[in-house]
Amino acid sequence: MVGWGAPDPERVVSGVPDAFVLAIFGPTASGKTAVAEAVAERIPAEIVSADALQAYDGLPILTNQSRRPARLVAIWPLDYEASVGEYERLAHAAIDEVLALGRTPVVAGGTGLYLRAALTSLRLPPPPAPGTRGRLEARYDELGPERAHAELADRDPAAAAVVHPNDRRRVVRALELAEAGASLAPATDRLWSEETRRPTVLVGLDVQSEELERRIEARTAAMFERGVEEEVSRALARPLSRTARAVLGLEEIASLPRGEAEREIVVRTRRYAAYQRKWMRRIPGLVTVRADRPADEVANAILEVARARQRVPARRAG
């Protein structure tokens, strides 16, 4: 594992000198997709999506999928139950393949957990065996909060120290992880570690709140103009997984009149953007770039950051 500035024994990947990953994160409507596309027009690069919802096929308008080819976009049918662990394996393989081709992987997306999974090895526990959670929930209810928490303390004292006995969901989750040989309170929190699998330039797009809200409203209106209602209707005619149903705007469009659905999507998107901005502040090693300007200008600024760290290939001719 190497961090930014750590000795880099993997500076050459499959014969590619100065190999690095360029990661772009930011709140929804900050322009990540357009900026990533602009970067890929300037250097030999391929976009790798770090968006949990763009991974689904069948909702390109609602999930704002890039019209340019990108890896890990529309890879799963809508009835597929997605997981971070599976995404991590696919993202690592995609990044390594792009590097082996002599190109720069541009990892772009607004799902913070997916971004971290793409850039580092989270070492996630294996999924629980079928029926485990229901069994442990019944066990919690049978024992009661205090005794269930005491059982957790016997199995995983570190997890018990950070979970309140009355927090049924987290006690059950901690017991579930303990059975899988993992912990809710691992000794090393890899989620916020500065280490990355490959040398990485990590950029965050910063847009002032007023401008971000304007963009959210404009993008939401544009979705309806492009036919998002028909897209959702087609999607709901087929089976949907639990994770696919989490796509923002799906339920609103399906159940509310157009005007009301549009307003509710704007409100929910604003909340989600605020959450993403909190994530951005916690990502270690992130360099903030002002993004309230055209995508070409933002892409140029990002490449200047990368060049300052001597990690970027020469600009394409023409």
N, C-alpha and C positions, 0 to 999 in steps of 0.2 A: 504494500500500500504506500502511495506517495502523496504528499500534500504539496501545495504550491510553494516552492522554495526549499523543499526537502530534496536530498540527493535523489536523482532520477535514474535508476538502473534500467528503466524501460523507455528511455528517450527514443530508441529506435524500435518500432513495432512492425514486425514482418518486413523489415527493410525500408520502412518509411522514416526518414529523419525528422526530428523536431515534431513528433506527433503530439497533438494535444486535442482536448475537447473544449468546445465553446458552448457554454450553457447560458440560456437566456430565460429569466423568470420575471414575472410581473403580474399584477392583478388583471382580471378579465377586462378587455377593451383597452389595454395599455399599448396594444400594437405588436404583440409578440410574433404573431404569424407573419405579418408584413415585414417586420424587421428581420426575422430569420430568412425570409425569401430574399430580401435585399442583400444580406450578407452572402447568401449562396450564389448571388449573381456576381459577386466581387472576388471570391476565392473558390478554389476547388473544394466543394463542400456538399454534404447531404444533410437534410433535416431529419432529426429523430424526435418524434412527438413524445412529450411527457405530460400528456393530458389524459386523464382516466376516461373521460367521456368521448373524446375523439377516437378512442380505440374501437368504438362500436360502429358497425356498418349500418346504414339505413337512416341516419339522422345527420346528414352533412350540413344542412342549413342550421338546425337547432344547436349543433355543437361547434359551428363556425370552423369547419374543416378547411384546410388549405386546398386551393385549387391546383397547387403545384405538388408533384409527387413527394410524399414524405413517408418515412418508415414509421411503423406502428400506428398508422391511421387506418381505421375501418378494417381491423384485423379480426374482430370477433362479431359473430351474429348477435342479434338482440336478445336471444334466449340464453346467452352464455353468461355464467356466473364468474365474473372477473376477480382476480386477486392481485395484490401487490407483489407477492412472491413470484407469480408467473410473469408479470410484467418485468420484474427485475431481471429474470433470466433472458427474456427476449431483448430487453434494452442493452444488456451487456453484450449479447451476441451481435446486435445491430451496430453498436459503437465499434466493436473490435473489427467487424467486417469493413466498415467505412474506413477505418484507419489503415487496414491492410490494403485497401485500394488506393492509398495515397491521398485521401481526402480528409477534410476536417468534419467530424460529426458536430452539427449544430443542434444541441438538445434544447428544445423550446417547449414550454408549456406552463400552465398555471396550477397544476396539481402538485403541491409541495412535496407530498410523500413520494409521488412518482418521480419527481426530479431527483430527490435524494437517492431513491432506489436505483436510478439510472447511473448516478455518478459514483456511488460507493457500494459496498457490500453490506447490506443491513443485517445479514445473517438471521433472517426471519425464521421463527419456529415453523415446523411443518403444520399443515392444517389439522385440526382435531379430527379424531375418528368420528364417523357418523353417530349421532346420538349423545356425544360427550357433553355438549352444552346443556341439553335438556336434563340429562342425568345429574349434572352438577347443580343446576338450578333447583331441581327437586331436593337435592341433598341440602342446599342452603335453606330452603323452606322448612325442611324436616328438622334440622339442627337449630335454626334460628341464627340471627346475626352474630352473637357473641361466640357461640360454639363453632360456627362455620369459620369465623375469623381465627379462632384458636387452631383449628385444623390447618388453615393456611399458614399460620405462624410455625407450625411443626414442619411443614413442607418447604416453605420459602420465607424465612424470617425477614429478608430484605423487602420483599413485596408487601408483607403484612404491615411493615413499618410505615408504608406510604399509602395504605388503603384503609378507609374507615370501615368498621364492621357493618354499618348500615348501608354502605354503598354496594347493594346487591350485585349490580352489573360488574363492577370492577373486582369484587371478591371472587365471583364466578369465573371471570376472565383470568384472574391470577391463578386460580386452582387449575384451570384448563391448561395454562402455560406450564405450570409445575408438572402436570402429568406428561407434557410433551418434552420435558427436560429443559425448558426455558424459564425465563423470569419476567415478570412485569416491571421489575427494577433491576435491569442488568448492571453488572459492574461498570461496563463502558457503554455510554449512550452513543451508539454509532449514528443515530439520526442527525445529531448536531455536531458530529466530529468534523474536523477540518481535513481529514484524510479523504482522498479520492482514489479510485482505481487507476485512473490515468491523469497525467498533468492536465489541469483544468483552469480555464478562464471563466469565471462565474460573474455574470452581469445581471443586475436588476433594473428594470425599467421603471422610472419614477415619473408619474403624471400627477399634477395637482388635482385635488378633489373635484373642483368645479369642472375642469376639463374632462376628467374621467367620467363624471356623471353625464356630461353632455354626450360623450361617446357611447355610453351605455344606452342612453335613450335613442340615439341615432341608429345604433346597431340593432336594437330590438325592433324598431320600426322597419328597418330594412329586411329583417327576417320575415316579417309578415308580408311585405311586398314581394319577396322571393318565393312565397308559397309554403311557409313552414306549417300552416294548418293542414294542408293536404299531406305533407310529409309525416306529420304526427299521426294523422288518421290511418295512413298505410302501415305505420309501425305498430299501432295498437291493434291492428287486425291480426297480428301474429303474436305468439307467446313472447313475453318479455321476462328477463331475469330480474332478480331483486336489485342487482347493481345497475342494470340498464334503466330501471324505473327511477333511479336517482338523478337522471339527466335533468338539469335545471330547465324548467319551463314545460316539461312534458305533461305533467298533471294539470297545470294551469290552462294550457291550450286545449286539453281534452275536456275540461269540465266547466270552463268559464266563457262568457261572451267575449268576442275579440277585444274590445276596448278594455274590459276589466282584466282579461288575461295579460294584455300588453303592460298595463300598469303594475300588475302583481309581479310580472317577470322583472321589470325594472327595479322594483323594491328589493326583490330577492337577490338580484344580481349586484346591487349596491352593497348589500350585506356580505355577499360572498367576496366581493372585491376588498372590503375592509378586512375580512379574515385573511385573504391572501397577502395583504400589505403587512399584517402582523407576522405571517410566515416569513416574508422577505426580510424583515428586520432581524430574524433569528438565524438566518442562513450564514454560516461562517465563511469568511473570505470573499463575500459578495461586494462587487464594485457597482455603485449606483450611477446610472446614466440618465440624464434628462430626456424624456421621451415625448414631450409635448411639442413635437416638430415632425416634419415629414420622415417617413421610414428610411429614406436614403441617407438623410443626415444622421439619424440615430445609428444606422449600420456603419457609417464612416467613423463615428465616435467610438463605437465598440471595437472596430478594427484597430483604431489608434491605441486603445487600451491594450489590446492583444499584442500589437507590435512593440509597445513599450516593454513588454515582458518577453520579447524575442521568441514568440511562439507561432507567428502567423506566416504562411507562405506568401510569396510575391503576388501582387495584384495581377489579375488576368489582363492580357493585352486586349486592346480594343474596347 
